């Protein structure tokens, strides 16, 4: 099996065949991607082009979200929860738990998240003898980082007061929360990769549950420590889920076209 071609383990999650599209929009998208792959005469190139366009749209959507946030953040809507939630978490702090949360939250920073993710991806690639985990993770993380940078630059939102924050203090813009966005994308991508190789329904459910709890805990830790407002985290979760959906859909389209091409008698 070529390490850049789909393996049987990748094409299904339990009884769910990832190369079959049951909804009308899904079938339309599959046909559209198939036409693009045929025109380019290269499925891999078509997938890369789709991801490139999607990344541009994701960054543009993040900038638009930042503009909308700026327009509605003057004390209206869900932003009214920011200060009460932060104050409640500050009052709930205890020295021991705060120290634990700080260590956990730091693991989601650029340095430690890069080390942990790189090690995990290396192990998975080595065990599966596949490059798919590395390629998908690079695409997913590149998009989440681009959205984080774009969102921070367009909003330049001020973080919560340092008097309410736990050191070390953050200096970059507050919106969106980079820890929250990157952690949900990385955890979500690991869940997607792992569940396709797990045969037990219980194991798949446990994997997804752990991934969700990790992402939620990372986001809430940023508010607990006073490094972000609640809306920074909520926006990051929404952006992260949207980007994960794009990457996973692109991967499914890639799998579908390889499956279709392998069934054609002239291939």
Secondary structure, 3 states (H helix, E strand, C coil): CCCCCCCHHHHEECCEECCCCCCHHHHHHHHHHHHHHHHHCCHHHHHHHHHHHHHHHHHHHHHHHHHHHHHHCCCCHHHHHHHHHHHHHHHCCCHHHHHHHHHHHHCCCHHHHHHHHHHHHHHHHHHHCCCHHHHHHHHHHHHHHHHHHHHHHHHCCCCCCHHHCCCCCCCCCCCCCHHHHHHHHHHHHHHHHHHCCCCCHHHHHHHHHHHHHHHHHHHHHHHHCCCCCHHHHHHHHHHHHHHHHHHHHHHHHHHHHHHHHHHCCCC
